[in-house]
Amino acid sequence: MVRARAERSGYDRALAIACLIVLGFTLYCVLPKVVDGTGATGLDFSCFWSAGKMALDGHAATAYDWPRLRQAIIQIHPSLNDAPFPVYEVPIPFFYPPFFLFAAALLALLPFPTAFWIWSTAKLLCWALVVSAIRPRFAVLLLAFGVPAVLYDFIVGQSSLLAASLLGAILLTLDRRPIVSGFLIALLIFKPQYGVLLPLVLIATGRWTVFITASLVTPVLLLLTGLTFGWDTFEGFREAAVFATTQFHLTGTLAWYKLQSVYGVLRFAGFGYGSAMALHVAVAAAAATWTLIIWRRNVSFAVKAACLLVATLLVSPYFAIYDTALLALAIIFLMNAPMAEHGALLSNRSELRIGFGVLVLAGFTYPVALVPVGPFMCATLVAMIWMRCRQPGVKSDLAYG
C-alpha cells in the first residue's frame, strides 16, 4: 500500500512537471500576442457579443443575417477589412440556436473587452470545477489546462470549453442527481451536436428520470426563448443551419483543414462530397453502436464516459480543433478506470502518457501543418478504451453511481 502510494505520488509529480512545461511553452508563445493585440483575441467571441447587442436592441433575428452581423463585428475588429483571407472565413457567422442569445445578450450589456474576459474566466472556472470533480489532483488540473484545445478556445473566445464542462457535469450527475443531469442536458441545446448520443444512451440504459427531465425542460427553454427574443429567431436559426450545412461547413467555403472530423479529413484528402459523407456516416454509425454496446456492458463508468465523449466527436461531420477538449476530458475519466494487474498491453501510466502526448503534439502540429488532426486524436482514445475493455479481470466500479 505504501509503495503504491509512493509510486502514485511520483507519477503525479512527473505529470505535473510535464504539464507545467507545456503550459510554460504555451504562455511564452501566446501571451505576448494577447497583450499587444496581434493574436486576434476574442475574434469568434465578437460574433457572440455582436449577436447579443442585436438582441438587446430588439432585433435578435438579425443576428443570423451574416452581412449585417459582419458589419457589427468589423466595428470591433476594423483590421478584418484588410485581412489576407476571404472575409467569409473569419470570423464565422452566428450558427447558434436562439437559446444561446440569453448568454450573448447578458454579455453584451458590458463593453467588449470586459465581456470577453468575464466570458473567458467563467469558462476556465467551469472547466476547473468539472475536472476537479472528476479527478481531484493538482497534476490532473494542470493536464486539463495544458492541452492545446483550451488555448485555442481561449484565444478566439469560443464556447466549446463551456460545452465540454457541461457535458462532463452531465456525466458526473447522471446517476447521483438524475434531475440535475436532465436539466443540464436541456441547457446543452446551445451546442446540440454535443448531445446527439445522450438520448440513445439514456434510452438504452433505462435512465428514464434523466430522459424525462430533459424532455420536459427543453421545450420550456425554447418557449422562454421565443417569448423573449421573438419567434422569428427560430426561422433565422433554421436558415443559418441550412447555410452552415449546405454552403459553409460541408462544401469547402471553410478550409477543409479546419474540419477535424472524419468527413473533414476525407475532403482534405481529395474525396468528393458523396463518398466522404458516406464513409463518415459509416464511422458515425459504428461509433454510436460501439457506445451503446459499451454502456450496456458491465464495465467501469469511467470507461463508459470516455467512450461517449470520444464518440460524440466521431459522430459530428464538423467539429473544430477547440472541440478536442472533450478528448482531454475522456483521458481524465480514464484515470479513474480500474486496471488489471496482469495481461495489460501497456501500463496505466504509459497509456495515459501516450494519450496526453498525442493531444499535445497533434494539437500544436495543427496550426503549423494546417491538416486535420482530430481523427488521429480520436483513434488514439478509441485504442485506449478498447484496451481497457479487453483487459481480463477488470470489473465495473461504482465511482459515479
Stockholm file with secondary structure:
# STOCKHOLM 1.0

chainA/1-401         MVRARAERSGYDRALAIACLIVLGFTLYCVLPKVVDGTGATGLDFSCFWSAGKMALDGHAATAYDWPRLRQAIIQIHPSLNDAPFPVYEVPIPFFYPPFFLFAAALLALLPFPTAFWIWSTAKLLCWALVVSAIRPRFAVLLLAFGVPAVLYDFIVGQSSLLAASLLGAILLTLDRRPIVSGFLIALLIFKPQYGVLLPLVLIATGRWTVFITASLVTPVLLLLTGLTFGWDTFEGFREAAVFATTQFHLTGTLAWYKLQSVYGVLRFAGFGYGSAMALHVAVAAAAATWTLIIWRRNVSFAVKAACLLVATLLVSPYFAIYDTALLALAIIFLMNAPMAEHGALLSNRSELRIGFGVLVLAGFTYPVALVPVGPFMCATLVAMIWMRCRQPGVKSDLAYG
#=GR chainA/1-401 SS CHHHHHHHHHHHHHHHHHHHHHHHHHHHHHHHHHHHTTTCTTTTHHHHHHHHHHHHTTCGGGGGCHHHHHHHHHHHCGGGGGCSSCTTTSSCCCCSCGGGHHHHHHHHTSCHHHHHHHHHHHHHHHHHHHHHHHCCCHHHHHHHHHSHHHHHHHHHTCSHHHHHHHHHHHHHHTTTSHHHHHHHHHHGGGSGGGGSSHHHHHHHTTCHHHHHHHHHHHHHHHHHHHHHHCTHHHHHHHHHHHHIIIIISSSSSSCGGGCCSHHHHHHHTTCCHHHHHHHHHHHHHHHHHHHHHHHHSSCCHHHHHHHHHHHHHHHCSCCCGGGGHHHHHHHHHHTTSCCCSSSCSSCHHHHHHHHHHHHHHHHHHHHHHCCCCHHHHHHHHHHHHHHHHHSTTCCCCCTTC
#=GC SS_cons         CHHHHHHHHHHHHHHHHHHHHHHHHHHHHHHHHHHHTTTCTTTTHHHHHHHHHHHHTTCGGGGGCHHHHHHHHHHHCGGGGGCSSCTTTSSCCCCSCGGGHHHHHHHHTSCHHHHHHHHHHHHHHHHHHHHHHHCCCHHHHHHHHHSHHHHHHHHHTCSHHHHHHHHHHHHHHTTTSHHHHHHHHHHGGGSGGGGSSHHHHHHHTTCHHHHHHHHHHHHHHHHHHHHHHCTHHHHHHHHHHHHIIIIISSSSSSCGGGCCSHHHHHHHTTCCHHHHHHHHHHHHHHHHHHHHHHHHSSCCHHHHHHHHHHHHHHHCSCCCGGGGHHHHHHHHHHTTSCCCSSSCSSCHHHHHHHHHHHHHHHHHHHHHHCCCCHHHHHHHHHHHHHHHHHSTTCCCCCTTC
//
